[in-house]
Amino acid sequence: MRWLSALLIVLLVPMLAACVSTRPSTYLVDTKGPYQLDTGDVVRVSVYGDAELSKSYRVDDNGAIAFPLVGPVQVRGATTANAASRLAGALANGYMRNPDVAVEVEQYRPFFIQGEVRTSGQFPYVFGMTARAAISTAGGFTDTADRNKVLVYRRQGTEMVKGGVDLDFPIYPGDTIVVNERWF
C-alpha cells in the first residue's frame, strides 16, 4: 500500500507543479488602428504662417470643426492626419496658397462609468486606459461590487455594442462602463 501512495505522489506532484506558473499574465491589447476623431474631442490645429487660425477647436455634435474662413469641416471618423488634409484642402480652395496644417488631439472625449463604484459619472480619458484604470479613476469599487468583470457599452458605427469584459480590457473615449453588484 505504501508503494501505491508513493507512486501517486510521484505522478501527481509534477502534474500539479505544471498548473502553477510564475510567469506574469499577459493580455493582448486591442489596437483598432489610429485614433479616429468624434464629437467631444478637442484638437489643436496649427496653420504654419497664420497665428490667427492656429488654436484649439472642439468637434461639434455633427462631427465637424467650425473653422474660420471655410466654415464647418467634417472630421468625424478621420485620423488627425486626415483632418489636417481636409483643413488644408478647404483653406487651399481660395483662401491660402499651399497651406501647411497640422492637427493633434489636445483632449480626448470623456468616458462614463456607473454602478458599483465610489463616484459614478463622466471622466477625462487617458490614452491606453483599461477598465481597471477607469474604476480607479472613479474612486474604486464599492463593497458590493463584482470585482472580476464589467460591462462595456461602445458605439461601433451606428450601433451600440455591449459586452462583458475583464478588468484589463482597453477602454476608448466615449465608452460607458457599468460595474455590477456581485451576488453571493
Backbone torsions as a table, in degrees:
resi	resn	phi	psi	omega
1	MET	NA	-34.1	179.2
2	ARG	-64.9	-39.0	-178.6
3	TRP	-65.9	-31.3	178.0
4	LEU	-67.4	-44.2	178.9
5	SER	-68.5	-36.6	177.5
6	ALA	-65.7	-40.4	178.1
7	LEU	-63.7	-41.7	177.9
8	LEU	-62.5	-40.8	179.1
9	ILE	-64.5	-43.9	-178.7
10	VAL	-64.0	-35.3	-179.3
11	LEU	-82.0	-37.4	-175.6
12	LEU	-78.9	-34.4	-176.8
13	VAL	-60.0	-48.0	178.7
14	PRO	-63.4	-36.2	179.2
15	MET	-67.3	-41.3	178.1
16	LEU	-68.9	-35.8	178.6
17	ALA	-65.5	-31.2	178.6
18	ALA	-68.7	-24.2	179.2
19	CYS	-74.9	-26.5	-178.7
20	VAL	-89.6	129.3	-179.2
21	SER	-125.8	137.1	177.6
22	THR	-99.0	-1.8	178.4
23	ARG	-75.1	141.4	177.3
24	PRO	-69.6	150.2	176.7
25	SER	-71.4	142.3	176.0
26	THR	-122.0	150.6	-179.2
27	TYR	-128.2	141.9	173.8
28	LEU	-76.8	129.4	178.2
29	VAL	-91.9	126.4	-179.1
30	ASP	-72.3	112.3	177.4
31	THR	-112.4	114.1	-177.6
32	LYS	-99.8	27.9	178.3
33	GLY	92.4	-168.3	-178.3
34	PRO	-63.9	153.0	-179.1
35	TYR	-63.3	136.0	179.3
36	GLN	-108.9	129.9	-177.8
37	LEU	-70.1	150.8	177.5
38	ASP	-156.5	176.9	-179.1
39	THR	-53.0	131.7	178.0
40	GLY	100.0	-19.1	176.4
41	ASP	-69.3	146.1	172.8
42	VAL	-113.2	125.7	-178.9
43	VAL	-115.4	148.0	175.3
44	ARG	-100.7	116.6	-179.6
45	VAL	-104.3	127.6	176.6
46	SER	-117.1	120.2	177.0
47	VAL	-109.9	111.3	-176.8
48	TYR	-59.6	125.6	177.3
49	GLY	88.4	0.6	179.2
50	ASP	-138.8	93.0	-177.8
51	ALA	-67.1	-25.5	-179.6
52	GLU	-67.3	-33.8	-179.4
53	LEU	-88.4	-17.4	-176.9
54	SER	-84.4	99.9	178.0
55	LYS	-163.7	-172.7	-178.6
56	SER	-91.1	142.5	179.1
57	TYR	-135.2	141.0	176.5
58	ARG	-96.3	138.2	174.9
59	VAL	-75.1	122.5	-174.1
60	ASP	-81.4	-176.8	-177.1
61	ASP	-63.4	-23.2	178.1
62	ASN	-87.9	-2.0	179.7
63	GLY	83.4	23.5	-176.9
64	ALA	-123.1	161.6	172.6
65	ILE	-106.5	127.4	175.3
66	ALA	-80.7	98.2	-173.1
67	PHE	-102.4	132.0	-179.9
68	PRO	-57.1	150.3	179.7
69	LEU	76.5	-44.9	-171.6
70	VAL	-105.1	-12.3	-179.1
71	GLY	83.6	-160.1	-176.9
72	PRO	-68.3	133.8	176.9
73	VAL	-120.1	121.0	-176.5
74	GLN	-69.0	124.3	179.2
75	VAL	-129.8	-3.2	179.5
76	ARG	-58.2	128.6	179.8
77	GLY	84.4	-5.5	-179.4
78	ALA	-90.3	151.5	171.2
79	THR	-79.8	172.5	178.7
80	THR	-64.0	-36.1	178.1
81	ALA	-65.8	-42.2	177.6
82	ASN	-64.5	-41.5	179.4
83	ALA	-62.2	-41.8	178.4
84	ALA	-62.4	-40.4	179.2
85	SER	-65.3	-41.7	178.8
86	ARG	-64.7	-42.7	178.9
87	LEU	-65.7	-42.4	178.4
88	ALA	-62.9	-41.3	178.1
89	GLY	-62.8	-41.1	178.6
90	ALA	-66.1	-40.4	178.8
91	LEU	-69.1	-34.3	-179.4
92	ALA	-71.4	-16.2	-178.4
93	ASN	-82.0	59.6	174.1
94	GLY	102.3	-2.5	-176.9
95	TYR	-111.4	-38.1	-178.8
96	MET	-140.3	150.0	175.1
97	ARG	-95.4	124.1	179.7
98	ASN	50.2	60.1	179.6
99	PRO	-67.4	140.1	177.3
100	ASP	-110.4	109.3	-172.9
101	VAL	-121.4	136.8	173.5
102	ALA	-125.5	142.7	179.3
103	VAL	-129.6	133.9	174.5
104	GLU	-137.9	151.6	178.9
105	VAL	-75.5	122.1	177.3
106	GLU	-92.6	-38.8	179.7
107	GLN	-148.7	124.3	178.3
108	TYR	-74.0	154.8	173.8
109	ARG	-65.4	154.2	-173.4
110	PRO	-75.9	167.9	168.4
111	PHE	-111.6	166.4	-176.5
112	PHE	-125.8	145.3	178.2
113	ILE	-141.2	139.4	-179.1
114	GLN	-148.0	169.6	179.0
115	GLY	102.7	-139.0	-171.9
116	GLU	-84.8	60.4	172.4
117	VAL	-125.2	160.2	-176.4
118	ARG	-64.9	-38.3	-178.1
119	THR	-134.8	101.8	176.1
120	SER	-76.0	157.9	174.7
121	GLY	145.5	-157.1	-178.0
122	GLN	-105.2	134.1	-177.4
123	PHE	-135.3	152.1	177.7
124	PRO	-68.7	138.2	179.1
125	TYR	-81.6	143.5	174.1
126	VAL	-120.7	131.9	-176.3
127	PHE	-54.8	135.0	178.5
128	GLY	85.3	11.7	-175.9
129	MET	-68.2	144.2	174.6
130	THR	-112.5	170.4	177.5
131	ALA	-60.1	-37.1	178.9
132	ARG	-62.1	-44.0	178.9
133	ALA	-66.5	-37.3	178.6
134	ALA	-64.1	-40.7	178.5
135	ILE	-65.4	-39.4	176.5
136	SER	-63.0	-39.6	178.0
137	THR	-61.5	-33.7	-179.6
138	ALA	-86.3	13.9	175.9
139	GLY	93.2	1.7	178.4
140	GLY	92.2	179.8	-178.8
141	PHE	-73.8	154.7	165.8
142	THR	-83.2	173.9	-178.4
143	ASP	-65.5	-25.0	-175.2
144	THR	-103.1	11.6	-175.8
145	ALA	-75.4	147.3	169.9
146	ASP	-76.7	115.3	-172.7
147	ARG	-96.5	14.0	-178.3
148	ASN	-112.0	-35.9	-175.8
149	LYS	-139.1	154.0	174.0
150	VAL	-134.5	163.5	172.8
151	LEU	-98.9	137.4	176.6
152	VAL	-122.1	127.7	174.1
153	TYR	-104.6	126.6	-176.2
154	ARG	-138.6	134.7	176.4
155	ARG	-78.8	129.4	174.4
156	GLN	-128.5	100.9	-174.8
157	GLY	71.1	-120.9	179.7
158	THR	-100.4	3.9	-177.6
159	GLU	-111.3	152.8	173.0
160	MET	-102.9	125.6	-177.4
161	VAL	-110.0	138.7	-180.0
162	LYS	-119.9	139.2	177.7
163	GLY	-153.5	144.7	173.4
164	GLY	-84.7	126.3	-175.2
165	VAL	-133.7	163.4	175.5
166	ASP	-83.2	175.9	-171.7
167	LEU	-74.1	-13.1	179.6
168	ASP	-99.1	14.8	178.5
169	PHE	-73.8	135.9	-179.4
170	PRO	-69.9	138.6	179.0
171	ILE	-106.4	145.3	178.3
172	TYR	-118.6	159.7	176.5
173	PRO	-57.4	139.8	-179.8
174	GLY	89.6	-11.4	178.4
175	ASP	-66.8	151.1	171.0
176	THR	-116.3	126.0	-178.5
177	ILE	-109.2	132.1	178.2
178	VAL	-120.6	121.2	177.1
179	VAL	-99.0	115.8	-177.7
180	ASN	-83.5	165.0	175.1
181	GLU	-81.2	141.7	178.1
182	ARG	-85.2	151.7	178.3
183	TRP	-112.1	124.9	-175.0
184	PHE	-72.8	NA	NA
